[in-house]
Structure formats: structure tokens, C-alpha cells
Amino acid sequence: MALDSKVPKGPIKDKWTDYKNHINLVNPSNKRHIDVIVVGTGLAGGSASATLAELGYNVKSFAYQDSPRRAHSIAAQGGINAAKNYQGDGDSTYRLFYDTVKGGDYRSRESNVYRLAEVSANIIDQCVAQGVPFARDYGGLLDNRSFGGVLVSRTFYAKGQTGQQLLLGAYSAMNRQIARGKIEMFNRHEMLDVVLVDGKARGIIARNLVTGEIERHSAHAVVIASGGYGNVYFLSTNAMGSNVTAGWKVHKKGAYFANPCYTQIHPTCIPRSGDYQSKLTLMSESLRNDGRIWVPKNIEDVQAIREGRKKPTDLSEDQRDYYLERRYPAFGNLVPRDVASRAAKERCDAGYGVNATGEAVYLDFAASFIRYGTEQAKIQNIANPSEAKIKELGQKIVKAKYGNLFQMYEKIVDENPYETPMMIYPAVHYTMGGVWVDYNLMTTIPGCYAIGEANFSDHGANRLGASALMQGLADGYFVLPYTIGDYLSEDIRTGKISTDLPEFEAAEKEVSERIEFFINNKGTHSVDYYHKKLGKIMWDKCGMSRNAAGLKTAIEEISNLRKDFWENVNVPGTATEYNEQLAKAGRVADFLELGELFAKDALVREESAGGHFREEHQTEEGEAKRNKEFQFVSAWEYKGAPKDAVLHKEELVYENIEVKERSYK
Ligand SMILES: Cc1cc2nc3c(=O)[nH]c(=O)nc-3n(C[C@H](O)[C@H](O)[C@H](O)COP(=O)(O)OP(=O)(O)OC[C@H]3O[C@@H](n4cnc5c(N)ncnc54)[C@H](O)[C@@H]3O)c2cc1C
């Protein structure tokens, strides 16, 4: 099948405006004859549902949680980007576009990214109008902070709870439409298949998770907004329920899946503590604004710290290796996530990890306490403040900025991060890959759309911090509501889609049979047993560090594990009650298929991109070699980068799936 990205012609900065001026529209009185299903109520699905209903479409929204406001988006801590240039520090639409494409290792579709940058400013206005309590500066204006991979401050935030506050905004917009009857909300419902009629997406099969009932729902279009699939690794920063099922089902019905193997490995997570852990916890990237990352310079100090003979605070400045500041002087601790993660792994692999497992580096706020404290002492006219007073004043400022994150760290690790540096290590966080979509956000199934983290389009091989919330809300509030109308304009006379069609019956039968299988199999191993095993293969062989032999072994191992799963999985309980294990069995079955595709994708990409490196690029020298090969790294000001390593041409053509032109020197 030839993939057509449908990117409009013309200069990149005019594409979206021209496109909007020429697409087909559905008039207001016809919209009420058209039904749209939205699977997911996170920031992408919630904003899409609210906006489509506000426009007049009849929307049916689905979520497996008990309320839209419990979607995983609620976990987002750090912030949301927008090219508002409120700080007057040189930001612009172009810079946001450029940073995003560069941050994604030049593997994103530029036209989508430019549009994203263009609409980013509208998102902030929309959310402020909804009452989202963004942080404000002393004068009452919206405040910004900086995230990795950029040289400006463009991140809007609400303390460490930005996702929650944005989701409450989208949820209240949804609720207005639920009250009007324009959104029918199906909480605790899981989509288990998409239904195609004459090749078009015309509905879904969903299971009521409380009663176990299998339901048919029809519509003129189906939107997948089901989030990311990082839990294919078992351990990730994602919510426990995050899964790939909705995306995988549409893939199995014909929608293409793109870049499955690009995973964001976030550099600042609380390190794993043992084999019985089921979840990893993120420490927001915003902490890298004020925290400095280091490991000891000398291996003897590493040993002493591990054995408890020394504390990190015993080491003087010249005994510490602030390796990001050393290697990337222009960006320092705020290099993009993939660069920071690779560098942390490189130091730990070289033996400098500071905890018992050897998988931790320090994130240290001591310098910020002094910097802020000194400033505060001046502001408060405190003459000759003691060191302790300065530290106390500085800690107050840091507490105001990140207090909830520090508290969370202390609860989990049982160490006070105000007194001793935090320990962090990279962890699976976000999936750049997903269902392939064209410029309209439509998959290769007509009438089936994918938005938010569920699609692949905007972030290339690595996503910059605070840009997932931006993308989800851009897709839902400002992009899909236009592009879907162009498609639906053909459906104004179609009338209701009947759920009695044989296509619905066949899909329902398949879903029911699978559920019966799980309940009746009575095997020997739990669903988690398989999920854990899959996660270990994924992390060890398809994680940050990859090689061809390991990936080939992974493909074989996953295939064997899947076979074992279908023979020996044990799901307790019945199908007619709330049965979390049953729901999870279906999700893990899909992960076991995705995992194999994932490894195959990684195998054919003979490259180091984003958070992943081929073995030969794993050391610091290897990183320099990779940079030389790809010739784009001077952008990150890597100290060892060749002087002439500059972009030859900024616009990389990424259409019809193949990179037609490698635009590096
Ligand atoms: C800890 C953490 C912190 C983060 N912080 C930030 C940040 O500060 N800034 C930033 O930009 N990004 C951040 N991210 C990333 C960002 O939160 C996510 O990428 C984004 O929220 C995803 O939104 P979404 O709407 O696409 O999906 P989600 O919010 O994951 O929503 C998915 C929805 O789909 C539903 N669903 C899924 N499958 C089915 C199914 N089969 N049937 C029915 N419903 C289904 C769920 O019920 C849910 O409603 C963070 C991520 C994590 C893990």
C-alpha cells in the first residue's frame, strides 16, 4: 500500500491556513445528523470530544477509568509548551517548530510540527479561559520555565500538576456537553475492536467492565485517543492501566503502525529498587532547571558511597563530574531527554552509578539553594546572612517551585532531598511511535483517526519535554475538529449506522470468544507472570542499548512467550463481573504481539536515534562517533563534535514514510 501523507502543498508556514481555507465543511444543522466515537478522555480525547460536541456533532466518549478525569494525562507534572514569547527571550513559532524537529532527531513530519507550533499559543488562551490555574509571576502574568533541548523559557505550568489542571479544564468542557446530551459518556468501558463497514470505520465493540456486557456502538467516524503503550516494558512511568489495545486493534484491522520502536527514556526517574516493583516514578524534567546532575569523578569514591563509608555531600566540587555540563556546555543539564538518558547510562555502565544496583546518578539542588538564598537575602535586606540562613531561604524558593515532587521523592526513597542529592536513573516514559496518521490525523482506515500519544506524527525519535500535552490539546481542540469535518462532509446523508450489520456481529463474536477463552483456559501462570517476562526481554534487548543479535533473540523469545501465554495463562473469576485480571489479559495479549513488531522495527533500523543506541555508540567515544556520522550534533554543542557539523538544510522531507532526502552534509 502506498502511504500518502496528504501534506498540503506550499510553504510550510502557509500550509495549515491555506488548507483550512479550502477544506469541505459540514454546516451546523447537518452536524447533528453525524455521530463520532472518541475512544479515550485524556487531554487528546477529552479536548476532541468537548470540541466536536460544541460544534454540534453527536459524540460518544469511552474510557476504561471510572471518570474522564482519571485518564493518565492527570499524571503530567512539568508543563506545556507554547510559543508565546512571554519572556521576550527570542521564542517564536519557527523556533518551537525547529526545536521539536531537531529534538526528535529529524524524524518527525515537519508540516505537522509547524502546525503544532502555530496552534500552541491558542491552547494557552483556551485553557486560561477555562480557568486552568497556570503559575503566574510576581506581576500576575503567566510564568514560564525551561525544559530540555531549548534555549528559551516557553513552558507554562501549574506547580507540579499541570496535566491534572489541564485535564480538569477539558473535563469541565466535556461536562457541559454531557449535560446538554451532546456527549454520551461511557465510563468503565473498554474498546476491544473497531468495526469496518465497506472499508470505513463505522463503530466499535466495547466491554462494560463492571457488568461484563459486550456492546456494539456505531458512528460515522472513530477517533482513537487511547494514549501510549510504554507498559509494554512492564516497568514504566505510565499509569498501570495504560495499554496499546485500541491502537493495536485498529492496526490489526488494517491501520498502519509507525515507528513502534521509538520510546522515550526519561532521564529523571526514581531508580528501580528491586524485582517486586510494578511501577516507576517520574521526577519531573522541570527539576533540571535547578538541579545539577553528577557522579563522582573517582571510582574509589563511588565504592565508598555504595558501601556507606562516604556521603555524596562529603565530596568537594572538584571530586564531582557534572558530566552534562562538561559534555554539552551550551545546554548543560537541560539537554534533551534522550541525550541526558544516554549519558547517564554511559556513566553507570562505566561503573560510576551511585546506588547499590549501580543504576543511579545524582540530581543535586545544593547550588540552587545558595543561588536563590543569596538573592532572597538581598531582597529581604538581611546583612551578612549565615550560610545556614542562605540555605534556608533558598530551600523555601525551591520548595515553592517543586515542593510536591520533593515530598513524593522522600515518601518513596525515604531520604530528604533537601539534605542529600536525589538519585535518578532513566526509565521508559513515552512512546513516540503509534498508529500512522496523515496530515488530517486519519489512519490508513478511512474514517478512523488517531490523536495524542496514540499516534506517531509529531515527535520523531524523541519528544521534547512539555510537548505531549501541547500535542494532545492541539490535536483535540484545534486540528481534528477541522480535518474530520472534511471527511464527514460526505456523510451528511448517510443516516444512522445500524449495529445489526453482519460486520458488527462478526466483530462481537470474535471479542466474546476471546473473553471466553481467557476465563475457561485455567492455565498455570498469572497474566502478570507473562507481562513481567515480556518487560524484561523488552528492556534488556529492545531498551536503550540494542544490537542485531539481541533483537533477533528478542523476536524469538517474544514469539515463544506468546505461544506459552495462549496455552498456559490463568485468569481467575468470571466474565460477568468487574474482573481486572480479565481486562489485563487482553491488554497483555496485545503487548505480546506489539513487542515482536517493536523488536522487528528496531532490528531494521541500523541506527542510534532518540533514546536508543546501537552497541557501538554506547560509550562516550561512541557517542562522538555517532554524532560525527549523523553530523547534526553541533546543535547540542557536543564538545567533541566536528566544527563543520552543521545542518545543511533545515527542511527534511519526510513524506510517504521514507526519508527521501537526508539533509545533512
Ligand atoms: C508521569 C508522567 C508525567 C508526564 N508529564 C508531562 C508533562 O509535564 N508535560 C507533557 O507534555 N507531557 C507529560 N507526560 C506525557 C503526557 O502526560 C501524555 O503523553 C499525555 O497525557 C497523553 O495524553 P492522551 O490524551 O494521548 O492519553 P491518556 O491521557 O493516556 O488517555 C488515554 C485515554 O484512553 C482511554 N483508553 C485507553 N485504552 C482504551 C480502550 N481500549 N477503551 C476505552 N478507553 C481506552 C483511557 O481510559 C484514557 O481515557 C507525562 C507522562 C507521565 C507518565
The ligand as a MOL file (V3000), in Angstrom:
LIG
                    3D

  0  0  0     0  0            999 V3000
M  V30 BEGIN CTAB
M  V30 COUNTS 53 58 0 0 0
M  V30 BEGIN ATOM
M  V30 1 C 4.4310 10.7190 34.9840 0
M  V30 2 C 4.2560 11.4440 33.7000 0
M  V30 3 C 4.4380 12.8120 33.6390 0
M  V30 4 C 4.2810 13.4950 32.4410 0
M  V30 5 N 4.4730 14.8440 32.4180 0
M  V30 6 C 4.2990 15.5070 31.2510 0
M  V30 7 C 4.4590 16.9200 31.2050 0
M  V30 8 O 4.7310 17.5640 32.2040 0
M  V30 9 N 4.2630 17.5390 30.0250 0
M  V30 10 C 3.9420 16.8620 28.8880 0
M  V30 11 O 3.7700 17.4940 27.8430 0
M  V30 12 N 3.7640 15.5320 28.9170 0
M  V30 13 C 3.9350 14.8410 30.0620 0
M  V30 14 N 3.7660 13.4880 30.0840 0
M  V30 15 C 3.2320 12.8170 28.8970 0
M  V30 16 C 1.7230 13.0840 28.7910 0
M  V30 17 O 1.1570 13.0640 30.0780 0
M  V30 18 C 0.9960 12.0570 27.9390 0
M  V30 19 O 1.6840 11.8490 26.7480 0
M  V30 20 C -0.3870 12.5730 27.5920 0
M  V30 21 O -1.0630 12.9610 28.7480 0
M  V30 22 C -1.1880 11.5260 26.8410 0
M  V30 23 O -2.4790 12.0330 26.6430 0
M  V30 24 P -3.5320 11.2340 25.7790 0
M  V30 25 O -4.7860 12.0310 25.8290 0
M  V30 26 O -2.9500 10.9380 24.4470 0
M  V30 27 O -3.7060 9.8370 26.5260 0
M  V30 28 P -4.0910 9.4680 28.0610 0
M  V30 29 O -4.1200 10.6340 28.9520 0
M  V30 30 O -3.2100 8.3260 28.4000 0
M  V30 31 O -5.5720 8.9730 27.9480 0
M  V30 32 C -5.8960 7.7350 27.3870 0
M  V30 33 C -7.3880 7.5690 27.4480 0
M  V30 34 O -7.7410 6.4360 26.6620 0
M  V30 35 C -8.6010 5.5890 27.3940 0
M  V30 36 N -8.4040 4.2500 26.8530 0
M  V30 37 C -7.2380 3.6150 26.5780 0
M  V30 38 N -7.4750 2.4340 26.0110 0
M  V30 39 C -8.8170 2.3170 25.9310 0
M  V30 40 C -9.6840 1.3130 25.4250 0
M  V30 41 N -9.2290 0.2100 24.8460 0
M  V30 42 N -11.0120 1.5190 25.5420 0
M  V30 43 C -11.5220 2.6410 26.0970 0
M  V30 44 N -10.7490 3.6380 26.5570 0
M  V30 45 C -9.4120 3.4590 26.4760 0
M  V30 46 C -8.2320 5.7930 28.8370 0
M  V30 47 O -9.3100 5.4280 29.6630 0
M  V30 48 C -7.9370 7.2980 28.8410 0
M  V30 49 O -9.1670 7.9860 28.9860 0
M  V30 50 C 3.9390 12.7920 31.2790 0
M  V30 51 C 3.7580 11.4120 31.3210 0
M  V30 52 C 3.9360 10.7380 32.5210 0
M  V30 53 C 3.8230 9.2510 32.5220 0
M  V30 END ATOM
M  V30 BEGIN BOND
M  V30 1 1 1 2
M  V30 2 1 2 3
M  V30 3 2 2 52
M  V30 4 2 3 4
M  V30 5 1 4 5
M  V30 6 1 4 50
M  V30 7 2 5 6
M  V30 8 1 6 7
M  V30 9 1 6 13
M  V30 10 2 7 8
M  V30 11 1 7 9
M  V30 12 1 9 10
M  V30 13 2 10 11
M  V30 14 1 10 12
M  V30 15 2 12 13
M  V30 16 1 13 14
M  V30 17 1 14 15
M  V30 18 1 14 50
M  V30 19 1 15 16
M  V30 20 1 16 17
M  V30 21 1 16 18
M  V30 22 1 18 19
M  V30 23 1 18 20
M  V30 24 1 20 21
M  V30 25 1 20 22
M  V30 26 1 22 23
M  V30 27 1 23 24
M  V30 28 2 24 25
M  V30 29 1 24 26
M  V30 30 1 24 27
M  V30 31 1 27 28
M  V30 32 2 28 29
M  V30 33 1 28 30
M  V30 34 1 28 31
M  V30 35 1 31 32
M  V30 36 1 32 33
M  V30 37 1 33 34
M  V30 38 1 33 48
M  V30 39 1 34 35
M  V30 40 1 35 36
M  V30 41 1 35 46
M  V30 42 1 36 37
M  V30 43 1 36 45
M  V30 44 2 37 38
M  V30 45 1 38 39
M  V30 46 1 39 40
M  V30 47 2 39 45
M  V30 48 1 40 41
M  V30 49 2 40 42
M  V30 50 1 42 43
M  V30 51 2 43 44
M  V30 52 1 44 45
M  V30 53 1 46 47
M  V30 54 1 46 48
M  V30 55 1 48 49
M  V30 56 2 50 51
M  V30 57 1 51 52
M  V30 58 1 52 53
M  V30 END BOND
M  V30 END CTAB
M  END
